[in-house]
Amino acid sequence: MWSNRFSPLQVVVLGFFSICLSLPLIAGGYQVSEQTVRGLAHAHAGVATGLGDGSAIFYNPAALTRLKNNKINFTLNGILLEADFQNSGSTVAGVIPTSGDNGGNPTGSVVIPTGYATYRISDRLVLGGSLNAPFGIAVNYDADWVGRYHGVDSELGAINPNVTLGYKVSDRVSLGFGLNYYWLKDSKISSAIDFGTIGTSVLGPTQAAALGLAPQSNDGMVTITGEDKIFSFNAGFLYESDNSRFGIGYRHEGESSIAGRAEIEIPQGYGALFQQFNDANGRPLFQSSDGFVDITLPTLIFVGYSHDFGKLQMHLDAQWADWTVFPELRVVYTETLRVDSVVETEWDAATRFSLGFDYEVNENLVWRGGVAEEETPIPAARNRTPRVPDADRTWLATGFTYTKSHYEFDFGLAYIIAGDAPVDLDGTTDHLVGEFDLDGTAISFSVTYNF
């Protein structure tokens, strides 16, 4: 006989457990690295020292001083991901196998536009402006998949206008500074709730069965939407010698309080029953409510070195992302004032190391290539949610730049090989166990007009 019981306080975590885990996506739990075609073609090498395009605005505004012409750029980044989940014995209430399929491919493909514009004010001062989407993800599983209690839909994104100045202090030293505005726009995040298991746990098997409640047979849904706007800044330093460059780019963290609303759908015919369930303070657990969650966008630091061998250039870069600003997610319910929902994320800082090369075929054509090793901020299987099925990655990249008159045409292609991504995640009523098999391809194309 199934005898596992849950307290009302534990029940509140069920309804919002996966919602808490999903909000890091808005805050940068999944970074969108594709911000420049030339950078993608080197596996992100060269971004800190400037690649001769407008992406210096994003990575290191000091490198704007290297641009000889005014530029207007439009870029399309296509990201095609595969995230196949294999269930390895997930259970409900510790003993009942979780029903459902493996969810299909939840990631699919997405196209992300990016734009840059630069204008030389004087010999020493360059103005830049950009529109990027540096954080976000779209993940959609089958509604009845085995991990539905940890996430079904996640449609999130951050739009980032960035205005910068690059100033050449001397022949060798340049500095840069910029202002950032992040719009964390309306997003939909949903998860299933196993009201059958909750009812059986709280009421007991006999009374629950009499009411027609059984584990996995009476699913409801929780959906949350929210938005916020954040201001931050970025800065950069560039040192140039005769044949080499050293650069540091810095993007400051941004603190946010995302306000939204959680809508709870209780199975038809059971509204009166579950609306009586209260938290430890006697406040309703399953009533739709306004609320907020405080999050922080991580600091990003880019460090790079480039050397010119003539027709061949070499680039070495490292990125450091401070995910330690994200130790937990706490949802505060301002309407019902019930007990906060808290999920420990415990992510680590993460690094990426890149090596890239340019080869000048002729005055019109430059071939590019690179490799990178990137680590995930997710430290263990117990911290990996299906909303962020991330793992350590290897990047293999190539591309080219073709120049014709006032125009530059850039193409970049990268194949992303991910390591194992195991999941060992406890919910209030279920335990999700399995592994994601991940890989992907990024394709970028841009047109730049010089004037």
C-alpha positions as CSV (number, residue, x, y, z in Angstrom):
1,M,0.0,0.0,0.0
2,W,1.2,3.5,-0.8
3,S,1.7,5.4,2.4
4,N,3.9,8.3,1.6
5,R,2.2,11.5,2.9
6,F,3.0,15.2,2.3
7,S,2.3,18.2,4.6
8,P,0.4,21.2,3.2
9,L,3.6,23.2,3.3
10,Q,5.2,20.8,0.9
11,V,2.2,20.9,-1.4
12,V,2.9,24.6,-2.2
13,V,6.3,23.7,-3.6
14,L,4.7,21.3,-6.1
15,G,2.7,24.0,-7.8
16,F,5.6,26.3,-8.3
17,F,8.7,24.1,-8.2
18,S,9.3,24.0,-11.9
19,I,8.2,27.7,-12.2
20,C,11.0,28.7,-9.9
21,L,13.5,26.6,-11.9
22,S,12.3,28.2,-15.1
23,L,12.8,31.8,-14.2
24,P,16.6,31.6,-14.5
25,L,16.0,31.4,-18.2
26,I,14.8,34.9,-18.2
27,A,17.7,35.9,-16.0
28,G,20.3,34.2,-18.1
29,G,20.3,30.6,-17.0
30,Y,20.8,29.9,-20.7
31,Q,23.1,32.4,-22.4
32,V,22.7,33.0,-26.1
33,S,26.3,33.2,-27.3
34,E,25.6,34.0,-31.0
35,Q,26.1,37.7,-31.1
36,T,28.5,38.0,-34.0
37,V,28.9,36.0,-37.2
38,R,32.7,36.5,-37.2
39,G,32.9,35.4,-33.6
40,L,30.8,32.3,-34.3
41,A,33.1,31.4,-37.2
42,H,36.0,31.3,-34.7
43,A,34.0,29.5,-32.0
44,H,33.8,33.0,-30.2
45,A,37.6,33.6,-30.3
46,G,38.6,37.2,-31.1
47,V,35.6,38.9,-29.6
48,A,37.5,40.6,-26.8
49,T,40.0,42.2,-29.1
50,G,37.6,43.3,-31.9
51,L,36.9,41.5,-35.2
52,G,36.4,44.6,-37.3
53,D,32.7,44.5,-37.0
54,G,30.0,46.2,-34.8
55,S,30.1,43.3,-32.2
56,A,32.7,45.3,-30.3
57,I,29.7,47.2,-28.9
58,F,28.6,44.0,-27.1
59,Y,31.9,42.4,-26.2
60,N,34.4,45.2,-25.7
61,P,33.4,48.8,-26.6
62,A,37.1,49.9,-26.5
63,A,37.6,47.9,-29.7
64,L,35.3,50.3,-31.6
65,T,38.3,52.5,-32.1
66,R,39.7,49.9,-34.6
67,L,36.9,50.5,-37.0
68,K,37.9,52.7,-40.0
69,N,34.4,53.2,-41.5
70,N,30.9,53.9,-40.2
71,K,28.9,50.7,-40.3
72,I,25.3,49.4,-40.3
73,N,24.9,45.7,-39.8
74,F,22.0,43.3,-39.7
75,T,22.5,39.7,-38.6
76,L,20.3,36.5,-38.5
77,N,21.4,33.8,-36.2
78,G,19.8,30.4,-36.6
79,I,20.1,27.9,-33.8
80,L,19.1,24.3,-34.3
81,L,19.2,22.1,-31.1
82,E,18.5,18.5,-30.3
83,A,17.7,17.6,-26.7
84,D,16.5,13.9,-26.5
85,F,15.5,12.7,-23.1
86,Q,15.8,9.1,-22.0
87,N,13.9,8.1,-18.9
88,S,15.7,5.9,-16.4
89,G,13.1,4.9,-13.9
90,S,11.3,8.1,-12.9
91,T,8.7,7.6,-10.2
92,V,5.8,9.2,-8.4
93,A,5.5,8.9,-4.7
94,G,8.7,6.9,-4.7
95,V,7.2,3.6,-6.1
96,I,4.9,4.3,-9.0
97,P,6.5,4.6,-12.4
98,T,5.9,8.0,-14.0
99,S,3.7,7.7,-17.1
100,G,4.3,9.5,-20.3
101,D,6.7,9.6,-23.3
102,N,10.2,11.2,-23.5
103,G,8.7,14.6,-24.6
104,G,10.0,14.7,-28.2
105,N,12.6,17.3,-29.1
106,P,11.7,20.3,-26.9
107,T,14.2,22.7,-28.3
108,G,13.8,22.7,-32.1
109,S,15.1,25.7,-34.0
110,V,15.0,29.5,-33.5
111,V,16.1,32.5,-35.5
112,I,17.5,35.5,-33.5
113,P,18.1,38.8,-35.2
114,T,20.9,41.2,-34.1
115,G,21.8,44.7,-35.3
116,Y,24.8,47.0,-34.9
117,A,25.5,50.6,-36.0
118,T,28.7,52.5,-35.5
119,Y,29.6,56.1,-36.2
120,R,33.1,57.8,-36.0
121,I,32.6,61.1,-34.2
122,S,36.3,62.0,-34.4
123,D,39.7,60.4,-35.0
124,R,39.6,59.2,-31.3
125,L,35.9,58.8,-30.5
126,V,33.5,56.2,-31.9
127,L,29.8,55.9,-31.1
128,G,28.0,52.5,-31.3
129,G,24.5,51.2,-30.8
130,S,23.2,47.6,-30.9
131,L,20.1,45.5,-30.4
132,N,20.8,42.0,-29.0
133,A,19.0,39.0,-27.4
134,P,21.8,37.7,-25.1
135,F,19.6,35.6,-22.8
136,G,16.7,33.3,-23.4
137,I,15.4,30.0,-24.6
138,A,12.3,28.3,-26.0
139,V,11.5,24.8,-24.7
140,N,8.3,23.0,-25.4
141,Y,7.7,19.4,-24.4
142,D,4.7,17.1,-25.1
143,A,2.0,17.9,-22.5
144,D,1.9,14.3,-21.2
145,W,5.7,13.6,-21.1
146,V,7.4,11.9,-18.2
147,G,8.9,15.2,-16.9
148,R,5.7,17.2,-17.1
149,Y,5.7,18.0,-13.4
150,H,9.0,19.8,-13.8
151,G,8.2,21.7,-17.0
152,V,6.1,21.7,-20.2
153,D,6.4,25.1,-21.9
154,S,9.1,27.7,-21.4
155,E,9.0,30.7,-23.8
156,L,11.3,33.4,-22.5
157,G,13.7,36.1,-23.8
158,A,15.6,39.3,-23.0
159,I,15.9,42.1,-25.5
160,N,19.0,44.3,-25.0
161,P,19.5,47.7,-26.6
162,N,23.1,48.9,-25.9
163,V,24.7,52.3,-26.5
164,T,28.4,52.6,-26.2
165,L,31.4,54.9,-26.8
166,G,35.0,53.9,-27.6
167,Y,37.8,56.4,-27.0
168,K,41.4,56.1,-28.2
169,V,43.5,57.4,-25.2
170,S,46.8,57.0,-27.1
171,D,48.1,55.2,-30.1
172,R,48.1,51.9,-28.1
173,V,45.4,52.2,-25.5
174,S,41.6,52.5,-26.0
175,L,38.8,52.5,-23.4
176,G,35.1,51.9,-23.9
177,F,31.9,52.4,-21.9
178,G,28.2,51.6,-22.6
179,L,24.7,51.6,-21.1
180,N,22.4,48.6,-21.3
181,Y,18.7,48.3,-21.1
182,Y,17.2,44.8,-20.7
183,W,13.6,44.2,-21.4
184,L,12.5,40.8,-19.9
185,K,9.4,40.7,-22.0
186,D,6.2,38.7,-21.4
187,S,6.9,35.0,-21.2
188,K,4.9,31.9,-20.8
189,I,6.0,29.1,-18.4
190,S,3.9,26.1,-17.6
191,S,4.0,22.8,-15.7
192,A,1.6,20.0,-14.8
193,I,0.4,19.5,-11.2
194,D,-0.4,16.0,-10.1
195,F,-3.5,16.8,-8.1
196,G,-4.2,13.0,-7.9
197,T,-1.1,12.4,-5.9
198,I,-1.6,15.5,-3.8
199,G,-5.1,14.4,-2.9
200,T,-4.1,10.9,-2.1
201,S,-1.2,12.1,0.0
202,V,-3.2,14.6,2.1
203,L,-6.5,12.7,2.3
204,G,-5.3,9.2,2.4
205,P,-5.7,6.5,-0.3
206,T,-9.2,5.4,0.8
207,Q,-10.8,8.8,0.9
208,A,-9.0,9.9,-2.2
209,A,-10.2,6.8,-4.1
210,A,-13.7,7.5,-3.0
211,L,-13.5,10.9,-4.6
212,G,-12.0,9.6,-7.8
213,L,-8.5,10.8,-7.1
214,A,-5.5,8.7,-8.1
215,P,-1.8,9.4,-8.8
216,Q,-1.2,10.8,-12.3
217,S,-4.9,10.6,-13.1
218,N,-6.0,14.1,-12.2
219,D,-3.4,16.5,-13.6
220,G,-3.9,20.3,-13.5
221,M,-1.6,23.0,-14.7
222,V,0.3,26.1,-13.4
223,T,1.2,28.9,-15.8
224,I,3.1,32.0,-14.9
225,T,3.8,35.2,-16.9
226,G,5.9,38.1,-15.9
227,E,8.2,40.9,-17.1
228,D,10.6,43.5,-15.9
229,K,13.1,46.1,-17.2
230,I,16.7,46.4,-16.1
231,F,19.5,49.0,-16.5
232,S,23.1,48.0,-16.4
233,F,26.5,49.0,-18.1
234,N,29.4,47.5,-19.9
235,A,33.0,48.6,-20.3
236,G,36.2,47.6,-22.1
237,F,40.0,48.0,-22.4
238,L,42.2,47.4,-25.5
239,Y,46.0,47.5,-25.8
240,E,47.5,47.4,-29.3
241,S,51.1,46.8,-30.3
242,D,52.5,46.5,-33.8
243,N,51.3,42.9,-34.4
244,S,49.1,42.0,-31.5
245,R,46.2,43.1,-29.4
246,F,45.0,42.4,-25.8
247,G,41.5,43.2,-24.7
248,I,39.1,42.9,-21.8
249,G,35.4,43.4,-22.0
250,Y,33.1,43.6,-19.0
251,R,29.3,43.4,-18.8
252,H,27.9,44.2,-15.4
253,E,25.3,42.2,-13.6
254,G,21.7,43.5,-13.6
255,E,19.3,43.1,-10.6
256,S,15.7,42.6,-11.4
257,S,12.4,41.9,-9.7
258,I,10.1,40.1,-12.2
259,A,6.5,40.8,-11.4
260,G,3.9,38.4,-12.8
261,R,0.9,36.2,-12.1
262,A,0.6,32.5,-11.5
263,E,-2.6,31.0,-12.8
264,I,-3.5,27.5,-11.4
265,E,-5.9,25.2,-13.2
266,I,-7.5,22.6,-10.9
267,P,-9.1,19.6,-12.6
268,Q,-12.7,20.0,-13.3
269,G,-15.0,19.0,-10.5
270,Y,-12.3,19.4,-7.8
271,G,-12.0,23.1,-7.4
272,A,-13.9,23.3,-4.1
273,L,-11.8,20.5,-2.6
274,F,-8.4,21.9,-3.4
275,Q,-9.2,25.5,-2.7
276,Q,-9.5,24.4,0.9
277,F,-5.8,23.3,1.0
278,N,-3.8,25.9,3.0
279,D,-0.2,26.5,3.8
280,A,1.3,26.6,7.3
281,N,-0.2,30.1,7.9
282,G,-3.6,29.1,6.8
283,R,-3.5,30.8,3.4
284,P,-4.7,29.1,0.2
285,L,-2.2,27.0,-1.7
286,F,-4.0,26.6,-5.0
287,Q,-5.4,30.1,-5.7
288,S,-4.1,32.1,-8.6
289,S,-1.9,34.9,-7.3
290,D,0.2,37.9,-8.2
291,G,3.8,37.7,-7.1
292,F,7.4,38.5,-7.9
293,V,10.9,36.9,-7.9
294,D,14.2,38.7,-7.5
295,I,16.8,37.6,-10.0
296,T,20.2,38.8,-11.1
297,L,21.7,38.8,-14.6
298,P,25.2,37.5,-14.3
299,T,28.4,39.5,-14.9
300,L,30.2,38.5,-18.1
301,I,34.0,39.0,-18.6
302,F,35.7,38.5,-21.9
303,V,39.5,38.4,-22.1
304,G,41.4,38.0,-25.4
305,Y,44.7,38.1,-27.3
306,S,45.1,38.4,-31.0
307,H,48.3,38.2,-33.1
308,D,48.8,39.1,-36.7
309,F,51.2,36.9,-38.7
310,G,50.5,38.7,-42.0
311,K,47.8,36.8,-44.0
312,L,47.1,34.7,-40.9
313,Q,45.7,35.9,-37.6
314,M,45.4,33.9,-34.4
315,H,42.9,34.7,-31.6
316,L,42.8,33.3,-28.0
317,D,39.8,34.2,-25.9
318,A,38.2,33.3,-22.5
319,Q,34.8,34.1,-21.2
320,W,33.8,34.0,-17.5
321,A,30.2,34.1,-16.4
322,D,29.3,34.6,-12.8
323,W,26.3,32.3,-12.2
324,T,27.0,32.3,-8.5
325,V,24.8,35.4,-8.2
326,F,22.0,32.8,-8.5
327,P,22.1,30.7,-5.3
328,E,18.3,30.3,-5.1
329,L,15.0,31.3,-6.6
330,R,12.4,32.7,-4.2
331,V,8.8,33.3,-5.4
332,V,6.9,35.8,-3.1
333,Y,3.1,35.7,-3.4
334,T,1.9,39.3,-2.9
335,E,-1.8,38.6,-3.3
336,T,-2.4,35.5,-1.2
337,L,0.6,36.1,1.1
338,R,1.2,32.4,1.4
339,V,4.6,30.9,2.2
340,D,7.3,31.7,-0.3
341,S,8.4,28.9,-2.7
342,V,12.2,28.5,-2.7
343,V,14.3,26.3,-5.0
344,E,18.1,26.0,-4.4
345,T,19.8,26.4,-7.8
346,E,23.5,26.4,-6.6
347,W,25.0,27.1,-10.0
348,D,28.7,27.7,-10.4
349,A,30.7,30.3,-12.3
350,A,31.4,29.0,-15.8
351,T,34.2,29.5,-18.4
352,R,34.7,29.1,-22.1
353,F,38.1,28.9,-23.8
354,S,38.4,29.6,-27.6
355,L,41.0,29.4,-30.3
356,G,40.4,30.9,-33.7
357,F,42.2,31.8,-36.9
358,D,41.7,34.1,-39.9
359,Y,43.3,33.5,-43.3
360,E,43.2,36.3,-45.9
361,V,42.7,34.4,-49.2
362,N,42.7,37.7,-51.2
363,E,41.6,41.3,-50.7
364,N,38.0,40.3,-50.9
365,L,37.8,37.0,-49.0
366,V,38.8,35.9,-45.5
367,W,38.3,32.4,-44.2
368,R,37.8,31.7,-40.5
369,G,37.8,28.7,-38.2
370,G,38.0,27.9,-34.5
371,V,37.4,25.5,-31.6
372,A,36.1,26.1,-28.1
373,E,35.5,24.3,-24.8
374,E,32.6,25.6,-22.7
375,E,31.5,24.4,-19.3
376,T,28.0,24.5,-18.0
377,P,27.1,26.4,-14.8
378,I,25.0,23.4,-13.7
379,P,27.1,21.5,-11.1
380,A,25.3,18.2,-10.8
381,A,22.3,16.1,-12.0
382,R,20.2,17.3,-9.1
383,N,20.5,20.9,-10.3
384,R,19.6,20.2,-13.9
385,T,16.0,21.0,-14.8
386,P,14.4,20.0,-18.1
387,R,13.9,23.7,-18.8
388,V,17.7,24.1,-19.0
389,P,19.0,20.8,-20.3
390,D,22.6,22.2,-20.5
391,A,25.9,20.4,-20.4
392,D,29.6,21.0,-21.1
393,R,30.1,21.7,-24.9
394,T,32.7,21.6,-27.6
395,W,32.4,24.1,-30.5
396,L,33.8,23.3,-34.0
397,A,33.3,26.4,-36.2
398,T,34.2,27.8,-39.6
399,G,33.0,30.7,-41.9
400,F,34.1,33.5,-44.1
401,T,33.8,37.2,-44.9
402,Y,33.4,38.4,-48.5
403,T,33.8,42.1,-49.2
404,K,32.3,43.7,-52.3
405,S,32.4,47.5,-52.7
406,H,30.7,49.1,-49.6
407,Y,29.3,45.7,-48.4
408,E,30.6,42.9,-46.2
409,F,28.9,39.5,-46.3
410,D,29.6,37.2,-43.3
411,F,28.7,33.6,-42.9
412,G,29.4,31.4,-39.8
413,L,28.7,27.8,-39.0
414,A,29.3,25.9,-35.7
415,Y,28.6,22.4,-34.7
416,I,28.1,22.0,-31.0
417,I,28.9,18.7,-29.3
418,A,27.5,18.4,-25.8
419,G,28.5,16.0,-23.0
420,D,26.2,13.9,-20.9
421,A,23.4,15.8,-19.2
422,P,22.0,13.5,-16.5
423,V,18.9,14.5,-14.5
424,D,18.3,13.4,-10.9
425,L,15.6,15.8,-9.8
426,D,13.3,15.6,-6.8
427,G,9.9,17.2,-6.9
428,T,7.3,17.2,-4.2
429,T,5.5,14.2,-5.5
430,D,7.8,12.8,-8.1
431,H,11.4,12.0,-8.9
432,L,12.7,12.5,-12.4
433,V,15.6,10.4,-13.4
434,G,17.2,10.2,-16.9
435,E,19.6,11.8,-19.3
436,F,19.5,14.3,-22.1
437,D,21.4,13.6,-25.3
438,L,22.3,17.1,-26.6
439,D,23.8,18.5,-29.8
440,G,23.2,21.4,-32.0
441,T,24.2,23.6,-35.0
442,A,24.4,27.4,-35.2
443,I,24.3,29.2,-38.5
444,S,24.7,32.9,-38.9
445,F,24.6,35.3,-41.8
446,S,25.1,39.1,-41.8
447,V,25.3,42.0,-44.2
448,T,27.2,45.2,-43.3
449,Y,27.2,48.5,-45.2
450,N,30.2,50.7,-44.8
451,F,29.9,54.5,-45.4
